C-alpha cells in the first residue's frame, strides 16, 4: 500500500491517508492486491487522518514524532534488526581476559605450536574460566583449512584400536587438531561416513586400509580431501602408515615350523573390509608349501572378536584334523576362545597343540598359559597417520612402516 502526505498546521502532527491505488490489468480497483507493497518511504503525504504525539501506524512500521521543522514530513522507520543474543563467549573476550592479542588467542586454538607455553596456558585458562568454545566452522570458512579430521574404524571390540586412537589423540593435541570418530563395517557404511565427513568439511580422513569402494575413493579424490590408509602396507590408494602383514604372517608361520610342527591350521576371516586379514592367507600357504612334510588347513570364521567363535573354530579344526599341532589365530580374542576349548577337552597347550594369537590384546598376557602373539605398534600408526595429514605434509610421502614384533609366551 502506498502512502502520501503533506504538512499539517500543527507542527507536532501530520496527516496520513492511504494513497489511491491505480488500476492494473487483471485487477479491479477496490480489491486488495495479492502482494501489497510495503509502505513507501517517499516524499510527502496527503493529509486525511491526524496522527499526533505517540500515535503509531499499525503496519509494523513506526512513525517518528514531528517536533522540530513543521515543513518536514515524518517518514516511517524500517524495523530495527534485533541484535543476536546467542550467549556464546567470543574470542575477543578470551583475549582480553588473557591479556593477549586477538591473533594470539586465535593461534592458541588453531596453531598452538606458534605460542610460548606461558602464553598458551594463559589463553587456555581464560577460555576455561569464561566457558569459551571455539567455533570450528567459522575458523574453517575464514582460513580455508579445517582442523577437524575424520577417523573411520571397523569396530571398537579390539584393544589394538584403543591404542591406535591414543596415538591419534596424542598427535591431535600436538597439532591443535580435532577428531571425529565413526564406525563402518561394510563398504556401503564406509561410503556414507566419508560423505558425512566431506559434508562437514573435514581437513582429512583416516581409513583402515585395504577395502574401499569406488564411491569412497571417488568422493575423496573429487573433493581433494586428504586421506591416509593405515594398518596395512603397501597402501592401495593413498598415503600409507602401518606394518607389513605378509612379512608378519611369514614370520609367525616360520615360528611353528622351526619348532618341528608340521600340521598347521590358520583361522581365517574374509568378510567385508577385511583386507588386513586377507593378506595373511597367501603368506601362510607359501610358508607351509616351502617346508617339506608340512601341510596346512584353512578354517574360516564370520567374526574375529568373539570368544565363542574362537572355541567353535577350534572344535571345527579338531573335527577335520585331529592331528593338528599348531593353530594360528587372526586375533587374540579368537586365540583365547580356542585355548578355552582345548582346556575343556583336556588338551595341553602347547604340548598337544600350540596356539598363537595376533594383536597383543590385553587378554593375551592374562590367560593361562599366556598367549604367544604378534604385537603391532598401533599407537605409532595412529600418531604418524594424523601427522601425515597436517598442512604442509608432503602429498606423495613414502609409506611409513611402524614394524611388528612376535612376543613368544607360553602357548607356542
N, C-alpha and C positions, 0 to 999 in steps of 0.2 A: 504494500500500500504506500503510495507516495504521500508526501506532506508538503504543505505550503504555508507561508506565514508572513506577517509583516509587523511592524512596530505597534505597540499599544500606547495609549495615552499614559497609562500608569507605568512609570519607569520600573516597577518591580513585577510586571506581569507581561505576558504575551498571550496572543490568541492563536489557537490551532484549529484546523479542520482537515479532515481527510481530503486529499486532492481528488478531483473528479477523474474517474477512470476513462480512458479512451477505449472506444470500441475496437476490438480486434477481430479478425476473420475467425469465424468458428466460435466466437464468444460473445454472448449478448450482454449489454450493459445491465448492471443490477445484480448479476450473479457473481459470486466470488470466483476468482481465478483459482485454478488448481494449485499453482505455486505462487502466491502473492509475494511480490518483492519486499525486502526488508525496508524499514523506514529509511528514507534517503537523508543524507546529511547535506542537503542542497543549500541554496542561497535564501532565503526569505520564507515567510509563512503567510497564509491567508487567515485573517482574524475571524473567528467564529466562536470558539469556546474559550472562556477565560481560565487560565491556569495561573494561580498566584502562589507565592511563597513555597510551601512544601508539597503542593500537588505534584503527582507523578503520572506519567503516561503508562497505562497498563499494557505494555507490549514487551516487557523485558528490557526496554531501553529507558534510561533516566533523563530527566531534564535538569539542567543546571539552573540555579536561581539567578534571575536578572537583577542585579543590584547597582551596576555601575553606569554603563553607557546606554541610555534609552534608545539610541539609534542602532544598537547592535542586536541582532537576533540571537537567541539562545539555541544552540544545536544539541541534538541528543548525543549522549556519550556512548561509545561502544562499551559493552560489558567488560569489566576488568578480568583478566585471566588470573585465576587463583594460583597462588604460589604452591609448588609441590611440597607437600609435607610428608616425606617418607619416613622420617625419624632416623635415617641412616647417618652415622657419623662419617664425615668427609675426611679425605686425606689431608686437606688443609688444616683441619683441627688437630690431627695427629702430629703434623709438622710443628704447629705452634706449641703443643704440649711438650714435644721432644726438644724444641729449640733448634730445629734444623730447617734447611730449605725444603721447599716442596719437591724438588728433584731428588734430594737425598732420601726423603720419605718414600718417594716412588721407587727408588732403587732398592730400598730395604726389602721390598716385596717382589720386585722384578729381577734385580741383579744384585743380590746381597753380597756377592764377592767383590763388588766395587767399593764397598764401605769399610771403614775401620770397625773393628769389633765393638768398641765402646759406643760408636755412633749407631751401629746396627742394634745394639742392645737397648739404647735409649728409645729408638723408634718402636721396637717391638714391645717394650714396656708401656709406652704411651698408648699404642694400639690396644693392648690388653686392658689397660685401665679404662679406656673410652669405649671398648667394645667394638672396635673398628673391624669390618670385614671387607677385604679387597674386592672390588668389582672386576672380576676376571674378564668378563665380556667387554667392558669398556676399555680395559687395557689392550685387549686383542685388537679392537677396532682402531685404537689410536696408533699402535705400533705395527700392526700387520703381522705380529707374531704371537702365538698363544703359548702360555706357559703350561698348558694342560696336555698331558699325554694319556692316550687311551691304552689300557692293558687288557689283553684277552687271555683267559685261562680256560682249559677244558674242564677242570674240576678243582675243588679245594680239598678233596679227600686224599691228599698227598702231601706229606710233610716236606718233600723237596720243594714244592711250590711255595710253601711258607717261607723257606729260606730264600727262595727266588724273589719273593715280594720284599723281604728285608733288604736285599740288595737294591731293588728298585727304589724303595723309600729312602735309603741312605743317599743314593745319587740325587734323588729329588730334593732332599734337604740341602745338599751341597750346591745345587744349581738354581734353587728357587723355583723348581717346577712343581706341578700338582699332578696327581694321578687319579684317573677314573678307571674303575675296575669293572669288567663284565665277564660273563661266562658263556662259552659256546661249545656245545658237544656235537655239532654237525656242521657241514659246510653252509647250510642254509642259515642257521642261527649265527654263524660267524659273519656272514654277509650282512645280516640285519644289524649286528653290533657295530660293524665297521661303518655302515651307513649312518647309524646314530652318532658315532664319533665324529664323522665328517660334518654332519649337520650341526654339531656343537663347536665346530671349527677348532678341533684339537691341533696341537702343534706337531703331533706324531703318533704313531700306533706301534705297539709292541705285540708281536704274534708269536705263538708257539709254532715253530717251523714245520714244514712238511706239506700237509694237505691244505690247499687253499683253492676255493672255487674260482672260476674265471671271473665271476661277478665281483668277488672281493678284490682281486688284483686289478681289474679294470677300474673300479671306483678309486682305488688308491693312486693309480697312475694318472687317470684323467684329471683328478683334482690336485695332483702334485703334492699329495700328503706324504711326508717322510715316514718310512716304516722300517722295522728291523725284524728279522726272523731269529728266534732264539731256540736253544736247546740242541739243535742238530747242525752238524756240518757235513758236507758243504751246504750252504743255504741255497734254496732253489730259485728264489725270486728277487732277493734284495740283499741288504746288509745281513751279515750273519754273526752271531755270538753263541758259542756252545761247545760241544765236545764231539769227538769222532765216535759215533755209535758202532760203526763197523769194526774199528780197532778195539773198542771196548769188548764187544762180543767175541772177537777173535782171542783176546787175552783171557776171558772167562772160560771159554771152551778149552783153551790150552791148559788152564789150571787143572781141570778134571782129567784131561788126557795124560798129563805129566804125572798125575798121582796113580796111574795104572788103570783107571776106569775106562771101560770100552763100550758100555751100553749107556748111552746118554739120552735124556729126554729134554726137550725145550717146550715150556708152556708159552704159547704164542697168542698174541692178540692182534687182530686185523680188522678193527672197527673203524668208525668214522674218525677222521683227524688223528689217525694212529700211526703216522709215518715214523714217529720216534720209537715204535715197537717193530714196525715192518722192516726197517733196515737191518735188524739183528738176525733175522732168519737166514738170509743168504750167507752171512759170516759163520753162523753155527754149522750149516750144512757143509760149507767149504772146509771148516776145521775138522769135522768128523771124516769127511771124504779123504782128507790128507793124512789120516792116521791108519796104518794097517790094522785090520781086525776090528776096527771100531764101527759101530752102527748107531744111527740116531733116530729118534722118534719125535714127531711134532704133535703136540696136543693143544687145540685151540680153546680159548676162554672168551666169554662175552664181555667181561669186565675185569679190571685189574686192581680194584680197590675193595675187594671183599674177601674176608677170611673163609667164608662159606664156599666161595668159588675156588679158592686155593685147595681146600680139603676135597672138594668134588673132583678137581683136576688130578690130584694125586691118586684118588680112588680109580679114576679112569685110566691113568697110566699103568697102575698095577694090574688092572684087569687086562690091558692089552699086552703088557710086557712085564711079567713077574720078576724077571731077572735084571730089571733096570738098576743101575748102580749110581747114577747121579741125575739130578733134576735141576735145570737152570730156570729160574722164575723171572717173570717180567717186572715184578715189584716185590718189595719186602713184605707187603701185605699178603700177596699170594704165597710167598715162601713161608710165612708164619702159618697160614692155613694148611699148607702141605705138611709142615712139621707136626702140627697138631694131629693130622690124620695118621701119620706114621706112628706117633706115640699111642694113639688109640688102638692101633693094630699090633703093638708090641715090637715094632721095627726100630732098631737102633740107628741113630743119626750121629756120626757119619759112618759107623761101622758097616751097616747094611745098605744104607742109601745116603749119599751126600746131597745136601741141598744148598743152593746159593741163591741169594736174592739180588735186588737191583734198586739203588737209590739211597741206601744208608738212612732209612727212616728211623725214627726214634725207637720203634719196637724191635729193630734188628739187634740192638745191643742188650735187650731185656729178656729175650726168650732163653730157654734152657734146653739145649745148648744155644749159645748166641749164633746169629746168622752171619756167615760169610756173605759179603755184599760188595757191590760196585758203588763207590762214592763219587757223586757228581758235585762239582763246585757250583752249586745252584746260586748262592749269594753273589759270587763273582759274575755269573752270567747276567743276573738282573742288573747289577751295578753297571757293567760295561754296556749293556743294551741301552739303558736310558742315557748314558753319557754320549752314545753314538748319535742320539737324536738332538743334542743341544745345538743351538745356532752356531754356525762356524765349523761344525764337524764335517769331514770330507764325505761327500755323497758316495764316492766309489772306494771307500776304505776297505782294506782286505779283511777277510773273516778273522775273528778273534777266537782262538782255541783256548778254552779255560782248563782243558785236561780232565783226567779222571784217575781214580786210584782203586785198586782192589784191596778191600780190607779182609784179610784172612782171619777168620774167627773159628769157632769150634764145629760148625756144621759141615765144613768141607775142607 
